[in-house]
Amino acid sequence: MRVSGEDVRAVALSLGEVRELFEWDMPTFRVAKKLFLTLPEGETSMAVRCPIAERNELVLAEPEKFWVAPHEASGAWVRVRLAALEDREELAAIVQDSWRQAAPPKLVQELDAAEPV
């Protein structure tokens, strides 16, 4: 399955209190005014929040899928090549993880309560 920018948008907007804005010449997504996802490179990749230690492990393990943009090297962000994602479930897991890092605890608790066990 090919993952597109529209797939990213659908997953991001399905999460609580997400707003899509157009900033820095690209779509960006925020929860509670905190940035958690961007769609740079003509929507062929996405940048998501990711703790630096985990990010470095991802890049080493799957460099065809994950990389760090030079201007994001000191921040907790990783880029993801959409064409390298296996399916929509993997996309949803990555987007949701980034959202969780930016969302207020109340929203995270609401999502956890709504998810099937």
N, C-alpha and C positions, 0 to 999 in steps of 0.2 A: 504494500500500500504506500502510495506517495503522500506525504504530509505537506500541506500547503499553508500559506499565511492565513487563509480563511479558516483552516482547521485550528490553528493557534488562536485566532480571534474568538472562535466559538467556544473553545475550552476556557480561555481567560475570562470571557464575559459571562460564563456560566457560574463563576465563583462570586461570592458575596461582595457587594459594594465596589465592584470594579468599574473604572471609567477608562475609556479609550480616548487618548488625545493625540494630536499630531504635533510632535516637537522634534527639533533637530533633524528635520526632513525625513521623519519616519514615524510610524505608529508606535505609541508607547502606552503602557497599561499601568494603572495605579490602583492601589487599595488604600483607603484612608489617607490619601494624598502622598503615599509612599510608592515610589517606582519599584516594580517587580519584574517587568518584562518589556523588551523592545523588539521590534521587527526590522532590523537593518538589512543592508545588502539586497534591496528589492524584494524583501520578504522571503528570501531563500535561507535565512538563518534567524535565530532568535538569541537574544542575550537575556540570561536569567540570573537571579541571585543564587550564589552558591558559596558556602564557607571555603576559604582559601585552601585549607588542607584537603577537603573533599574534591575541590576543583582540580587541584594538581594531580590527585589520584585518577580522576576521570580522564584528564588529558593524556596521562601516561598510558592508561589502559585502553582507551579508544580514541586515538588522535584523528581518525577519520570522521568521528562524530563531534568531538569537543575540541575547542581551542580557546585561547585567551587573546583578545585584541590587545595590542601594545598599550593603548591608553587606559585599559582596564586591569593591567597587571598588578597594581597595588590594591585593587578593590576586590570585593567578594562577588565577582561576576564571572560567568563562563558563557561562551558562545556555543550554539548547537546548530549543526547543519541539518536542516529539515529533511533533506533527501536521504540522510543516513539513519533516520529514525525507523525503527522496525514497524511500529503500528501506532494507532491512536491511543492505546493504553499507555505506551511509553511516553508519548507526548503529554497526556493528561497527568501522569505522575511527575514529570519534570516541571510542568507549569504549576501544578498544585503545590509542589515543594517550594518553589520560588514565592508563590503567593503566601504560603504559611510563614515565611520569613519576614514578610512585610505587614501582614494583616494584624490587627489588634487581637489580643487573646480571646475576646468574646466571639469574634467571627470564626476563629479557628475552632473554638468549642462548639459553635453551632454546626460547622461543617462535620466535625467528628461525630456529633450526635445524629446527624442525618445520614451518615454512611452506614451501609449494612455491615454487620459484624462477620 
